[in-house]
Amino acid sequence: MLKNEPLFLPKGSVRAILVLILTGFICACVWYQIPVSESIIILWAGCVGWYFGGRLNEIKKENGDS
């Protein structure tokens, strides 16, 4: 069943793990008042958009929307 998925995890898990790691990194930097470069913020925002965009596509496919 999950043999075709990356790391044998359910679909979307790799995206979720990536977003959670980056979000944790950003939160830790804010907590410890470490400056975060603009490129890292842009990377994080892109990954969050990628995650939620992928979820939206999955929802549309389940509902039969175009």
C-alpha positions as CSV (number, residue, x, y, z in Angstrom):
1,M,0.0,0.0,0.0
2,L,2.7,2.6,1.0
3,K,5.5,0.9,-0.9
4,N,5.3,3.5,-3.7
5,E,5.4,6.5,-1.4
6,P,8.6,8.3,-0.3
7,L,10.1,6.9,2.9
8,F,7.0,4.6,3.1
9,L,5.0,7.4,4.7
10,P,1.4,8.5,3.8
11,K,1.1,10.9,0.9
12,G,1.9,14.5,2.0
13,S,4.0,13.5,5.0
14,V,7.3,14.5,3.5
15,R,5.9,18.0,2.7
16,A,4.5,18.3,6.3
17,I,7.8,17.3,7.9
18,L,9.7,19.8,5.8
19,V,7.3,22.6,6.7
20,L,7.4,21.7,10.4
21,I,11.2,21.6,10.5
22,L,11.4,25.0,8.8
23,T,8.7,26.5,11.0
24,G,10.5,25.2,14.1
25,F,13.8,26.7,12.9
26,I,12.1,30.1,12.3
27,C,10.4,30.0,15.7
28,A,13.6,29.1,17.5
29,C,15.4,32.0,15.8
30,V,12.7,34.4,16.8
31,W,12.6,33.0,20.4
32,Y,16.4,33.4,20.8
33,Q,16.5,36.7,18.9
34,I,18.7,35.4,16.2
35,P,18.4,37.4,13.0
36,V,16.9,35.4,10.1
37,S,17.9,36.3,6.5
38,E,15.3,37.3,4.1
39,S,16.1,34.4,1.8
40,I,15.2,31.9,4.6
41,I,11.9,33.7,5.2
42,I,11.2,33.4,1.4
43,L,12.1,29.8,1.4
44,W,9.8,29.1,4.4
45,A,6.9,31.0,2.8
46,G,7.4,29.0,-0.4
47,C,7.3,25.7,1.4
48,V,4.2,26.7,3.3
49,G,2.5,27.7,0.1
50,W,3.7,24.4,-1.5
51,Y,2.3,22.4,1.3
52,F,-1.1,24.1,1.4
53,G,-1.3,24.2,-2.5
54,G,-0.6,20.4,-2.6
55,R,-3.4,19.9,0.0
56,L,-5.8,22.0,-2.0
57,N,-5.1,19.9,-5.1
58,E,-5.7,16.7,-3.2
59,I,-9.0,18.0,-1.9
60,K,-10.1,19.1,-5.4
61,K,-9.3,15.7,-6.8
62,E,-11.3,14.0,-4.0
63,N,-14.3,16.3,-4.7
64,G,-14.1,16.0,-8.5
65,D,-13.7,19.7,-8.9
66,S,-11.6,21.1,-11.8
